[in-house]
Amino acid sequence: MQDERGNWRAVFWDIGGVILDTASVRRAHEEFVGTIVAQRSGDESVEDAIERWRTAVGEHFRERDGTAFRSARTAYDRAVDEITGEVIPEDEWRPVFERVMAETLRPNSGAVETVERLATTDLHVGVISDVDTEEGIHILETFGVRNQFDSITTSEMVGRTKPDRRMFETALDAANVPASDALMIGDRYDHDIFGSSAVGMTAVAYGADDGPETDYAIDDLREILSIVGVEPEKEESD
């Protein structure tokens, strides 16, 4: 952990569960499945279709070999076929999916303003996330913060998922920053916290289970600013 002088050089963010509110992802998937069911005019209830969607997506990721990357895009394609009972070309379902995502996804409280404030400093602001690259960038663009990040490291780029040390080492190399000068903000202990701590980064748990590898546990993402010694943006007075 860094000392109280706050000599930090980089702050890395997970996307799902940290920048992105995972409850809004569930709502978006439910809305998308409901739209597909309505379009196909099937006899299946939306509730049953949602359950089959979740099962298909879950099975796709459970088939992962260790920390090997598996594409969410492939999981969704598989799940669409499952709920419709036929092979639906991606160019038919993808525009609907992206529209629903853009309309429904929401950032966690304090995420956008904290990223924007950090981007005004000399700190390297990066992403380390187990997402498909295109999907991750699209989420950041939806929230208007894509250009606030100096680097984006995804599992698709690396071919592995957290806690594989290659995820964190790739991001640190991109930032040209040693692990001792970097923080990782994550919401999953076994992946984000354990993995980043194992390479020597400072681990910040946001909604993650507590454990011996946690350096900081926060309930509000704006607390990151005080950890790295950055003053919040001052509100303009009337």
Phi, psi and chi 1 to 4 in degrees:
 res  aa     phi    psi   chi1   chi2   chi3   chi4
   1 MET       -  144.1 -175.3 -172.3  -57.8      -
   2 GLN   -71.1  161.1  -81.7  -78.1   11.8      -
   3 ASP   -83.7 -178.0   59.7   32.1      -      -
   4 GLU   -69.9  -10.8  -65.6 -179.7   -4.0      -
   5 ARG   -71.9  -18.1  -67.0  174.3  -62.7  174.8
   6 GLY    69.3   47.4      -      -      -      -
   7 ASN   -82.7   59.1  -63.0  -37.5      -      -
   8 TRP   -87.3  151.7  -55.2  104.9      -      -
   9 ARG  -123.1  -17.6  -65.1  177.3   57.5 -167.7
  10 ALA  -152.2  144.0      -      -      -      -
  11 VAL  -128.1  122.8  178.1      -      -      -
  12 PHE  -111.8  139.6  -68.3   97.4      -      -
  13 TRP  -116.7  139.0  -64.0   69.1      -      -
  14 ASP   -78.7  157.1 -172.9   18.0      -      -
  15 ILE   -92.3  -70.8  -66.7 -179.5      -      -
  16 GLY   -63.5  122.4      -      -      -      -
  17 GLY    91.5  -14.4      -      -      -      -
  18 VAL  -117.5  -71.0  178.6      -      -      -
  19 ILE   -71.5  -43.9  -63.8  173.4      -      -
  20 LEU   -97.1  129.8  172.3   63.7      -      -
  21 ASP   -73.5  113.6  174.0   16.3      -      -
  22 THR   -66.3  -25.7   53.4      -      -      -
  23 ALA   -64.4  -34.8      -      -      -      -
  24 SER   -70.5  -27.8   73.5      -      -      -
  25 VAL   -66.2  -44.6  177.6      -      -      -
  26 ARG   -60.6  -42.8  -70.0 -168.6  -66.9  -88.0
  27 ARG   -63.7  -40.2  -69.9 -166.3  -61.8  -89.7
  28 ALA   -64.1  -42.8      -      -      -      -
  29 HIS   -64.1  -40.3  -74.1 -175.6      -      -
  30 GLU   -65.0  -41.1  -68.7  168.6    0.9      -
  31 GLU   -64.1  -42.0  177.2   68.8   21.8      -
  32 PHE   -63.9  -47.0  169.7   68.6      -      -
  33 VAL   -61.3  -41.9  171.1      -      -      -
  34 GLY   -60.3  -39.1      -      -      -      -
  35 THR   -65.8  -43.5  -59.0      -      -      -
  36 ILE   -63.4  -43.8  -66.9  -62.5      -      -
  37 VAL   -61.4  -42.4  169.7      -      -      -
  38 ALA   -64.7  -39.1      -      -      -      -
  39 GLN   -68.0  -34.7  -71.9  179.1  -14.4      -
  40 ARG   -85.4  -11.6  -50.0  -51.8  -69.0 -171.8
  41 SER    53.7   43.1  -60.4      -      -      -
  42 GLY   -85.5  172.7      -      -      -      -
  43 ASP   -86.9  -14.3  -64.9  -30.6      -      -
  44 GLU   -71.1  142.2 -176.3  175.1   33.5      -
  45 SER   -73.5  156.6   69.7      -      -      -
  46 VAL   -62.3  -39.2  172.7      -      -      -
  47 GLU   -60.6  -43.6  -69.7   75.8   14.9      -
  48 ASP   -66.9  -38.4  -72.2  -16.8      -      -
  49 ALA   -66.1  -39.1      -      -      -      -
  50 ILE   -62.8  -42.1  -71.1  171.1      -      -
  51 GLU   -63.9  -40.6 -173.7   58.6   34.8      -
  52 ARG   -69.0  -35.3  -69.5 -149.3  -68.3  150.7
  53 TRP   -60.2  -50.1  163.7  -83.0      -      -
  54 ARG   -61.7  -40.1  -70.0  172.7  177.0  161.7
  55 THR   -64.3  -44.7  -61.3      -      -      -
  56 ALA   -64.3  -44.0      -      -      -      -
  57 VAL   -64.6  -44.8  171.1      -      -      -
  58 GLY   -61.5  -42.0      -      -      -      -
  59 GLU   -63.7  -37.8  -72.2  177.6  -11.1      -
  60 HIS   -58.1  -45.4  172.0   79.6      -      -
  61 PHE   -79.1  -27.8  -71.6  111.0      -      -
  62 ARG   -69.1  -20.0  -78.8 -168.2  -67.2  -86.4
  63 GLU   -80.6   -0.1  -68.6  167.1    1.2      -
  64 ARG   -62.8  139.9  173.7 -174.1  -68.2  140.5
  65 ASP   -90.6  102.2 -179.0   14.1      -      -
  66 GLY    60.9 -124.0      -      -      -      -
  67 THR  -100.4   16.6   61.8      -      -      -
  68 ALA   -63.4  141.8      -      -      -      -
  69 PHE   -70.1  137.3  167.8   73.3      -      -
  70 ARG  -129.9  133.3  -61.7 -149.5   87.7 -167.4
  71 SER   -75.1  131.2  170.7      -      -      -
  72 ALA   -66.8  -33.2      -      -      -      -
  73 ARG   -59.5  -42.5 -167.4  176.0 -169.6  127.5
  74 THR   -65.2  -38.9  -58.5      -      -      -
  75 ALA   -62.0  -43.0      -      -      -      -
  76 TYR   -67.5  -38.6  -59.1  152.9      -      -
  77 ASP   -61.8  -43.4 -165.2   38.3      -      -
  78 ARG   -64.2  -40.6  171.9  176.2  168.0  175.0
  79 ALA   -70.5  -36.0      -      -      -      -
  80 VAL   -61.7  -45.2  167.9      -      -      -
  81 ASP   -61.3  -36.3  -65.4  -13.1      -      -
  82 GLU   -65.4  -44.7  175.9   64.6   26.7      -
  83 ILE   -79.5  -20.0   63.4  176.0      -      -
  84 THR   -97.7  -18.6   60.6      -      -      -
  85 GLY    75.7   14.9      -      -      -      -
  86 GLU  -152.2  165.9   56.7 -176.6  -52.4      -
  87 VAL   -83.5  115.2  176.8      -      -      -
  88 ILE  -104.8  121.8  -53.5  -63.9      -      -
  89 PRO   -57.4  142.8  -23.1   33.6      -      -
  90 GLU   -59.8  -34.7 -174.9  176.3  -25.0      -
  91 ASP   -68.8   -7.6   60.6    4.5      -      -
  92 GLU   -90.7  -41.6  -71.0 -171.7   18.5      -
  93 TRP   -93.2  -25.6   64.3  -97.7      -      -
  94 ARG   -61.3  -45.0 -168.6   73.2 -170.0 -177.7
  95 PRO   -59.5  -36.8  -25.4   36.6      -      -
  96 VAL   -66.6  -44.4  178.8      -      -      -
  97 PHE   -58.7  -48.2 -177.0   83.7      -      -
  98 GLU   -65.6  -36.4  -68.5 -179.4  -10.1      -
  99 ARG   -65.0  -45.9  173.8 -176.6   59.2   77.7
 100 VAL   -64.5  -40.8  172.3      -      -      -
 101 MET   -59.5  -48.5  -65.9  -62.4  110.4      -
 102 ALA   -61.2  -35.0      -      -      -      -
 103 GLU   -79.6  -24.8  -66.9  173.9   -8.6      -
 104 THR  -111.5  -33.6  -47.8      -      -      -
 105 LEU   -63.0  142.1  -65.0 -176.2      -      -
 106 ARG  -134.5  146.8  -64.0  -69.2 -177.6  -90.7
 107 PRO   -80.7  157.3   30.2  -34.2      -      -
 108 ASN   -68.8  151.4  -83.5  -46.6      -      -
 109 SER   -57.3  130.6  177.0      -      -      -
 110 GLY    86.4  -10.4      -      -      -      -
 111 ALA   -66.4  -52.8      -      -      -      -
 112 VAL   -63.4  -47.6  169.7      -      -      -
 113 GLU   -66.3  -32.8   65.3 -171.4   81.8      -
 114 THR   -71.3  -43.5  -56.7      -      -      -
 115 VAL   -59.3  -45.2  168.2      -      -      -
 116 GLU   -63.3  -38.0  -70.1  177.0  -21.6      -
 117 ARG   -69.3  -42.6  179.6   67.9 -176.9   97.2
 118 LEU   -62.5  -33.4  -68.7  173.4      -      -
 119 ALA   -67.8  -16.3      -      -      -      -
 120 THR   -86.8   -2.7   66.9      -      -      -
 121 THR  -101.9 -178.3   71.4      -      -      -
 122 ASP   -83.7   -1.5  -67.2  -27.6      -      -
 123 LEU   -66.9  143.1  -70.1  164.2      -      -
 124 HIS   -77.2  126.0 -179.0  100.5      -      -
 125 VAL  -112.1  117.4 -174.4      -      -      -
 126 GLY  -133.0  170.6      -      -      -      -
 127 VAL  -118.7  137.9  160.8      -      -      -
 128 ILE  -131.2  106.4  -54.5  175.8      -      -
 129 SER  -143.5  144.1 -177.8      -      -      -
 130 ASP   -84.9   59.0  -71.4  -18.7      -      -
 131 VAL  -125.2  162.8  -66.4      -      -      -
 132 ASP   -65.5  141.2  -64.1   18.6      -      -
 133 THR   -58.3  -49.2  -58.0      -      -      -
 134 GLU   -61.4  -40.6 -177.1  178.8   -8.4      -
 135 GLU   -65.2  -44.0 -179.6 -178.5   16.1      -
 136 GLY   -61.5  -45.3      -      -      -      -
 137 ILE   -64.0  -39.7  -70.0  174.4      -      -
 138 HIS   -62.4  -40.2 -176.7   68.2      -      -
 139 ILE   -62.8  -46.0  -69.2  168.3      -      -
 140 LEU   -63.9  -38.2  -61.3  178.9      -      -
 141 GLU   -66.3  -38.6  -71.1  176.1  -18.6      -
 142 THR   -60.1  -36.7  -62.3      -      -      -
 143 PHE   -89.5    0.1  -61.5  156.5      -      -
 144 GLY    74.8   22.7      -      -      -      -
 145 VAL  -120.2    6.6  -66.2      -      -      -
 146 ARG   -53.2  -45.4  165.0   63.1 -175.5   88.0
 147 ASN   -77.3   -2.3  -66.6  -28.9      -      -
 148 GLN   -85.7   -9.6  -49.4  -56.9  -40.3      -
 149 PHE   -99.2  135.4  -73.2   96.1      -      -
 150 ASP   -82.6  -26.0  -59.8  -58.6      -      -
 151 SER  -151.6  151.6   68.6      -      -      -
 152 ILE  -132.8  121.5  -65.6  174.7      -      -
 153 THR  -118.0  119.6  -59.3      -      -      -
 154 THR  -118.5  162.7   69.3      -      -      -
 155 SER   -64.2  -32.3  -72.3      -      -      -
 156 GLU   -63.4  -38.8 -175.8  172.5   17.3      -
 157 MET   -65.3  -42.7  -66.0  174.2  178.5      -
 158 VAL   -87.1  -28.5  179.9      -      -      -
 159 GLY    86.3    4.2      -      -      -      -
 160 ARG  -134.3  168.2  -45.9  -56.2  -62.1 -175.9
 161 THR  -118.6  161.0   61.8      -      -      -
 162 LYS   -63.2  143.1  -65.4  173.3  -73.7 -175.1
 163 PRO   -93.7   17.4   35.0  -37.2      -      -
 164 ASP   -52.3  127.1 -165.6  -61.0      -      -
 165 ARG   -61.0  -23.0   64.8 -174.6  -58.3  113.4
 166 ARG   -64.7  -27.4  -75.4  168.1  -76.9 -171.6
 167 MET   -62.5  -46.6  -75.5  -69.3  -67.5      -
 168 PHE   -76.1  -39.3  -55.8   98.3      -      -
 169 GLU   -65.6  -37.1  -69.5  169.9  -14.9      -
 170 THR   -62.8  -42.9  -61.2      -      -      -
 171 ALA   -66.4  -42.1      -      -      -      -
 172 LEU   -65.5  -38.2  -69.0  166.2      -      -
 173 ASP   -63.3  -40.8  -73.1  -14.9      -      -
 174 ALA   -63.9  -34.5      -      -      -      -
 175 ALA   -85.2  -13.9      -      -      -      -
 176 ASN    55.7   47.1 -167.2   27.7      -      -
 177 VAL  -131.2  136.6  168.5      -      -      -
 178 PRO   -71.9  152.8   25.7  -34.1      -      -
 179 ALA   -57.2  -33.6      -      -      -      -
 180 SER   -66.2  -17.5   58.1      -      -      -
 181 ASP  -104.2   13.4  -67.3   -8.9      -      -
 182 ALA  -126.6  146.3      -      -      -      -
 183 LEU  -109.8  148.5  -70.0   84.2      -      -
 184 MET  -123.4  125.9  173.4   69.1 -158.9      -
 185 ILE  -103.5  118.6  -47.5  162.6      -      -
 186 GLY  -141.3  163.4      -      -      -      -
 187 ASP  -112.6    1.7   69.3  -47.0      -      -
 188 ARG  -125.8  122.0  -65.7 -177.6  -61.2  171.0
 189 TYR   -63.6  -50.4 -175.6   84.3      -      -
 190 ASP   -67.0  -22.8  -70.0  -17.9      -      -
 191 HIS  -101.5  -63.4  -65.4   75.5      -      -
 192 ASP   -76.0  -50.2  -55.6  -54.5      -      -
 193 ILE   -73.3  -53.6  -52.2  -53.1      -      -
 194 PHE   -61.5  -44.9  179.8   81.2      -      -
 195 GLY   -64.8  -44.7      -      -      -      -
 196 SER   -70.4  -38.8   59.8      -      -      -
 197 SER   -63.6  -35.6  179.0      -      -      -
 198 ALA   -63.8  -26.0      -      -      -      -
 199 VAL   -97.3    1.0  -60.1      -      -      -
 200 GLY   100.5    7.9      -      -      -      -
 201 MET   -81.2  160.9  -60.3  172.1   72.9      -
 202 THR   -85.2  127.9  -67.9      -      -      -
 203 ALA  -100.9  123.7      -      -      -      -
 204 VAL  -113.0  117.6 -178.4      -      -      -
 205 ALA   -93.6  121.0      -      -      -      -
 206 TYR  -116.9  101.5  173.2   69.6      -      -
 207 GLY    75.5    6.8      -      -      -      -
 208 ALA   -90.0  156.9      -      -      -      -
 209 ASP   -59.7  144.8  -67.4  -23.9      -      -
 210 ASP   -79.5  157.2 -159.9    3.5      -      -
 211 GLY  -175.4  176.2      -      -      -      -
 212 PRO   -64.4  -20.8   22.4  -33.9      -      -
 213 GLU   -87.8   -4.5  -53.4  -57.9  -32.7      -
 214 THR   -78.9  123.3  -58.9      -      -      -
 215 ASP   -90.0  -40.4  -65.9  -57.4      -      -
 216 TYR  -135.7  139.5  -64.3   95.4      -      -
 217 ALA  -118.3  123.9      -      -      -      -
 218 ILE  -124.8  152.7   62.1  173.5      -      -
 219 ASP  -108.7  -14.4  -62.7  -43.3      -      -
 220 ASP  -133.3  125.0 -171.9  -36.9      -      -
 221 LEU   -63.1  -21.3  -70.7  167.2      -      -
 222 ARG   -68.1  -15.4  -74.2  162.1  -73.0 -145.4
 223 GLU   -64.9  -20.3  -66.2  178.3   58.8      -
 224 ILE   -56.9  -37.2  -66.8  -62.5      -      -
 225 LEU   -60.9  -42.8  -62.4  178.4      -      -
 226 SER   -70.5  -32.9   62.0      -      -      -
 227 ILE   -62.4  -42.6  -68.5  172.9      -      -
 228 VAL   -92.7    1.8  -61.0      -      -      -
 229 GLY    76.5   35.4      -      -      -      -
 230 VAL  -111.5  129.8  172.5      -      -      -
 231 GLU   -71.9  139.2  -68.6  -68.6  -30.1      -
 232 PRO   -61.5  158.5  -18.7   30.9      -      -
 233 GLU   -64.5  129.4 -162.9   73.4   51.5      -
 234 LYS   -76.3  134.2  -66.2 -178.4  179.4  179.2
 235 GLU   -76.4  138.7  -63.4 -177.4    4.2      -
 236 GLU   -74.9  134.8  -65.0 -176.8    4.3      -
 237 SER   -85.4  153.6   57.9      -      -      -
 238 ASP   -70.5      -  -64.9  -27.3      -      -
